[in-house]
Amino acid sequence: MEKSTREKIDYLRSPLAIRERCGQLYDYVIKGESQFFACDSTRLEEVADYVTKVMQDEYPNLQIPFHSRWQHFTAGEIPRLSWLNQKLAGLTAIEKAIAKYDLAIISVLLDAGAGKSWHYRETETQLIFKRSEGLAVASYHMFCQGIFSSDSNNPLQVDAQKLQSLTAEELAMGFHVTADNPLLGLEGRLKLLQKLGEVLLSLPNIFGKENSRPGNLANYLLEKVENNQIAATDVFNGVLQGFSDIWSGRLEVDGVNLGDVWFHGAVVDDGLVPFHKLSQWLTYSLLEPLQELGLEITNLDSLTGLAEYRNGGLCIDLGLIKVKNPDILSYSHSVTSEIIVEWRALTVILLDLIAAKIREQLNMNSSELPLVKVLQGGTWTAGRKIAAELRKDGVPPLQINSDGTVF
């Protein structure tokens, strides 16, 4: 591969590229050149007020955790993480981290839009969960039951052999899918996990030679540790190196799968706009097990906000993003469409602006309140709240066709 091609791929995989390319579309909208959206920056203060109020209600002491999959595992205030720690009690600290990586990775990869019709009833508590929490609780129990392990003596693992042989029936049973309880993108989720099994075997330097597991990424990342510190960007790079090839039907450069990267005609050079939403969500979800090993996470705010429907929905619902033609809210759109690419790009830039305004209001700096905590506290929670207030079932204002792998 030529150096220029390698440099282009590295650039499109960087948080710098996400902000720069999304920034181009933000400027395009601000100048009034978009046919789909306008941006009303006078609403920024009001949006920040709304998010701050939600944040203070959720976390009165402002001790906010990272926006990660681990928060979903405690849905319903059930101590599932304590249960997990009890199950892992006989393992070494590194083995525990690998097992937790297995769980977090598999759960995040299954965390695309579930649809408004699906729910999961937890057998142990009889509580019912929907959307992200439902997918988290379901995948947690599937992991604990050994559904992703080929070794009955070691059920608390995810391994390549089992992922490759996983069936739609097993996945449907784990998610309690029936004709009356349909889950969006079940087939897409299955293909993603099967492809993950292939990728694990193809990258033994990252995922291990003897027993290929996604959790072995922890060992790979530990090699990046210096002075008991690891940069969040190193974790992100590890995620992209390890998992980029699992995405199907995506843009490629010189045979390299770019992942969550899409085209918009208003973007200069090659028109490509990277988001890496799920990869960054996964990165955020891999930080806590590293902290449990006593490591300090640096460079947190180099990563971006997540371009997904809760954060983006918040901006539309509170008038920060204005829809020029209300008709686009009445039907769903492909993730490849310029409408969705623009919406997601605006979301990334506006999340940075909202976070800055919130820090100003609370007299906190980015070290005290990094973006990953603003998301948790925060914009994602506020996006869900305002959606529930405005629409039945809390659906987002702009609908996206989900294939089970993007959202």
Sequence and secondary structure as in RCSB ss.txt:
>XXXX:A:sequence
MEKSTREKIDYLRSPLAIRERCGQLYDYVIKGESQFFACDSTRLEEVADYVTKVMQDEYPNLQIPFHSRWQHFTA
GEIPRLSWLNQKLAGLTAIEKAIAKYDLAIISVLLDAGAGKSWHYRETETQLIFKRSEGLAVASYHMFCQGIFSS
DSNNPLQVDAQKLQSLTAEELAMGFHVTADNPLLGLEGRLKLLQKLGEVLLSLPNIFGKENSRPGNLANYLLEKV
ENNQIAATDVFNGVLQGFSDIWSGRLEVDGVNLGDVWFHGAVVDDGLVPFHKLSQWLTYSLLEPLQELGLEITNL
DSLTGLAEYRNGGLCIDLGLIKVKNPDILSYSHSVTSEIIVEWRALTVILLDLIAAKIREQLNMNSSELPLVKVL
QGGTWTAGRKIAAELRKDGVPPLQINSDGTVF
>XXXX:A:secstr
  HHHHHHHHHHTSHHHHHHHHHHHHHHHHTT  SSEEE GGGHHHHHHHHHHHHHHH TT     SSHHHHTTG
GG  HHHHHHHHTTTS HHHHHHHHHHHHHHHHHT S   SS  EE TTT  EE HHHHHHHHHHHHHHTTTT S
 TT  S   HHHHHH  HHHHHHHTT BTTB  TTHHHHHHHHHHHHHHHHH HHHH SSS  GGGHHHHHHTT 
BTTEEEHHHHHHHHHHHHGGG  S  EETTEE  SEEE TTSSTT EEE  HHHHHHHHHTHHHHHHTT EEE G
GGS    SHHHHHHHHHTTSEEESSGGGGSSEE TTSHHHHHHHHHHHHHHHHHHHHHHHHHT  TTTS HHHHI
IIIIHHHHHHHHHHHSGGG  SSEE   SS  
